[in-house]
Amino acid sequence: MESDEYVKLADVEDRMWYFRSLHRRMYEAVQRGLNGAPSARVLDAGCGTGGFLQRLKTWQPEWQLIGLDLSPLACDFARRRGLVVDQGSVTALPFAEGEFDAIVCGDVLYHILEHVEALREFRRCLRPGGVLVLNLPAYRWLWSYHDDRVHSKHRFTRGEVLRLLRSAGLTPTFSTYWNTLPFPLVVLRRKVFPPRTAESDVKLYSPPVEAVFNSAMALEQAWNRLGGVLPFGTSVFAVARNE
């Protein structure tokens, strides 16, 4: 991504509705996958500026948390939070086989084309029975100024993500689209009324707007907690196990 996008991310990641929802969603998936284990070793592969790890550190202070990111700037932001972060690529993880109980990878694999290679690395570094949690942007047709700004290389369908997981030797246990309720607004902004300035959609909105989106995401997550699957959305969320 552009350097200023990391600066924006570091500024809004702890407050913007999208990241609040994504982080809660990833955390709950890891917690369920580990059956509420009091201790775990967890990797955030592509941790960016460290927002998810910071929240995880608060929610689960007993877990051992490690971040990894390719960007020196992102690593620097994350380390300023007091997090343990290595610089490296998701296609060549600098970790031993079976080192982690869980790996999360939120909005990272769309920056590369070597998707199966990265997933195989995740599998290698997961212990038997370990959990992988993925989030990815949905639909090639939704490509927009946002993707250009954050250097996207690919957008995914749910079926494609499931095929990639299986081809890497991982067993999917849950998958869904999400960000469904705001979907029409996103389509209008990105495809019909794009902004004049070529900036990403990573930004903090007014408190009323943030509150509305937070409520919408709470409804979606409540449905997913019951095992419900959403038929479309701007993101694909998937959980898999290293059997």
Steps between C-alpha positions, in 0.01 A plus 500: 500500500596865475682635806224748577249215509692345790494838675122518451459141617696563818285806569153346456544123553402514866182702436358441151190277485646264240806407704304478825272244335776310319713472813209374711407253227854362473540479877177307549594258222838431661342459842243253368763312303717463810200402714567783744856387578651716777838511324589499133770611260347718228650657187350800321639446149499842337435688822523847348528765768403256775140594578369144523791379711453795734135406553589133538759593762223666701244224450740207560804618699613140558539420133839525330456741210731554204454722197660484158493756221699567185497879544772650723271798565213278614734303725626824653146618576416162659816494710416844636198332656734267687420202276733221392527526121726341240553639152441241232277357228191283539637279221815419701414511870812519723354252749529130578255228403203472735601809696154659530163402638330758278587727209289797394540678169269795456489675162850398393494229232333731250833689481673197345439242228669205674192409701553124526867548593399724790228261616745210492736702717216562744429127508867421557520732799172385658502215746275202418149618580608863480265769368537740208276808476489690169334817380511614137327760280219363285415512130726593214222717354514720812853612410532878545719796591533345847675192359732712290595708802577205729671301222251216474583217264191283536148490644335170593177305504405274789524190281846600383624541856369155594675344200828672587483379860440142395777511238741603777398201712281693744146403600244784492268502801306823439475762227273789418481833327455792736466878494167418339274775636728786379556322166267722290668814636845363420396413144357849447813669631752285320324440169249782451616804699875460558681785676697751297817438700666161462513408866399177672188456711710456814384793709297585808144618440281723718383345832140444378620324184747288697220406743268390218768283341597354838136401557475344155814296561368386839190361328706317242731351762206386712367308198841347430538394864186292455663331202320711242672579172460828313449463122700804386713783635815699444718243681548125522567357846622143540624271776697183434678233702829320451371143535 
